[in-house]
Amino acid sequence: MTTDTLSAPVGVVRIAHADGWVTVCDRALLSPGRGAAVLLPDGGQAALFMDRSGAVRAIGNRDPFTGAYVLSRGLLGTADGRPFVASPLLKQRFDLATGVCLDDEEVSVPVYAVRVE
């Protein structure tokens, strides 16, 4: 996954999907520490997160433990230097760089490459 960082919240956020890049929102709409759910062209969902440094990351929005599309509502944190989002339902933590569940490494969510242009 690639992550671009800009010093000012300008530009658009694009996610790698299928054979190209999909524009999903204006970067100015993202707030550090809060997630946003975006609908993808195939009907799937991604959860976008911007950290305090301005880096934008995207993972699948579906919590694999419950089937609910809620990861964008989760809490951000770090564990051993790894950024994660904790599901708001059962609190499993998902690594934002790899998508692997930190509490059950056999479970993961998709990770999307992100560009800010």
C-alpha positions as CSV (number, residue, x, y, z in Angstrom):
1,M,0.0,0.0,0.0
2,T,1.2,3.5,-0.8
3,T,0.4,6.5,1.2
4,D,0.9,10.2,0.2
5,T,1.1,13.0,2.7
6,L,0.4,16.6,2.0
7,S,1.0,19.5,4.3
8,A,-2.4,21.1,3.6
9,P,-5.7,19.3,3.2
10,V,-6.1,20.0,-0.5
11,G,-6.7,17.7,-3.4
12,V,-8.7,14.5,-4.0
13,V,-8.3,11.1,-2.5
14,R,-8.0,8.2,-5.0
15,I,-8.1,4.5,-4.2
16,A,-6.6,1.7,-6.4
17,H,-9.5,-0.5,-7.5
18,A,-9.8,-3.1,-10.2
19,D,-7.7,-1.8,-13.1
20,G,-7.4,1.8,-12.2
21,W,-7.8,4.6,-9.6
22,V,-11.2,5.8,-8.3
23,T,-11.7,9.2,-6.9
24,V,-13.5,8.8,-3.6
25,C,-13.6,12.3,-1.9
26,D,-11.9,15.6,-1.4
27,R,-9.1,15.4,1.1
28,A,-10.5,18.4,2.9
29,L,-13.5,16.3,4.0
30,L,-11.3,14.0,6.1
31,S,-10.5,14.7,9.7
32,P,-7.4,13.4,11.5
33,G,-8.3,10.4,13.7
34,R,-11.8,9.9,12.2
35,G,-12.8,7.5,9.5
36,A,-15.1,7.8,6.5
37,A,-16.9,5.1,4.5
38,V,-16.8,5.3,0.7
39,L,-18.8,3.3,-1.8
40,L,-16.7,1.6,-4.5
41,P,-17.8,1.0,-8.1
42,D,-18.4,-2.7,-7.6
43,G,-20.7,-2.0,-4.6
44,G,-18.1,-2.8,-2.0
45,Q,-17.0,-0.3,0.7
46,A,-13.7,1.0,1.9
47,A,-12.9,2.8,5.2
48,L,-10.6,5.9,4.8
49,F,-8.5,7.2,7.6
50,M,-6.3,10.2,7.9
51,D,-3.8,10.2,10.8
52,R,-2.4,13.3,12.6
53,S,0.5,13.5,10.2
54,G,-1.9,13.7,7.2
55,A,-1.2,10.3,5.8
56,V,-4.4,8.7,4.3
57,R,-5.0,4.9,4.4
58,A,-7.8,2.7,3.2
59,I,-9.0,-0.7,4.2
60,G,-12.2,-2.7,3.6
61,N,-15.1,-1.4,5.7
62,R,-16.6,-4.8,6.5
63,D,-15.8,-6.2,9.9
64,P,-15.1,-9.9,9.1
65,F,-16.2,-11.0,12.6
66,T,-19.7,-9.6,12.4
67,G,-20.3,-8.9,8.7
68,A,-21.2,-5.3,9.5
69,Y,-19.8,-2.4,7.5
70,V,-18.5,-0.4,10.5
71,L,-14.7,-0.3,10.4
72,S,-14.8,3.4,9.3
73,R,-16.4,4.1,12.7
74,G,-13.6,2.5,14.6
75,L,-11.0,4.0,16.9
76,L,-7.5,4.6,15.6
77,G,-4.4,3.6,17.6
78,T,-1.0,2.1,17.4
79,A,0.5,-1.1,18.7
80,D,4.2,-1.6,18.6
81,G,4.4,1.2,16.1
82,R,1.8,-0.3,13.8
83,P,-1.3,1.9,13.1
84,F,-4.6,0.1,13.5
85,V,-8.3,0.6,13.7
86,A,-10.3,-1.1,16.4
87,S,-13.7,-2.3,15.3
88,P,-16.5,-0.4,17.1
89,L,-18.4,-3.7,17.7
90,L,-16.1,-6.4,19.1
91,K,-12.9,-4.3,19.3
92,Q,-10.7,-6.5,17.1
93,R,-7.8,-4.4,15.8
94,F,-6.9,-4.3,12.1
95,D,-3.4,-3.2,10.9
96,L,-4.0,-0.2,8.5
97,A,-0.9,-1.2,6.5
98,T,-1.5,-4.9,6.0
99,G,-5.2,-5.4,6.9
100,V,-4.2,-8.3,9.3
101,C,-6.2,-8.6,12.5
102,L,-3.8,-8.0,15.4
103,D,-5.9,-10.2,17.6
104,D,-6.3,-13.1,15.2
105,E,-3.7,-13.2,12.5
106,E,-5.6,-15.6,10.4
107,V,-8.3,-12.9,9.7
108,S,-7.7,-9.9,7.5
109,V,-9.5,-7.2,5.6
110,P,-8.5,-5.8,2.1
111,V,-6.0,-2.9,2.0
112,Y,-6.2,-0.3,-0.8
113,A,-3.4,1.8,-2.2
114,V,-4.2,5.5,-1.8
115,R,-3.1,8.6,-3.7
116,V,-3.8,12.2,-2.8
117,E,-3.6,14.4,-5.9
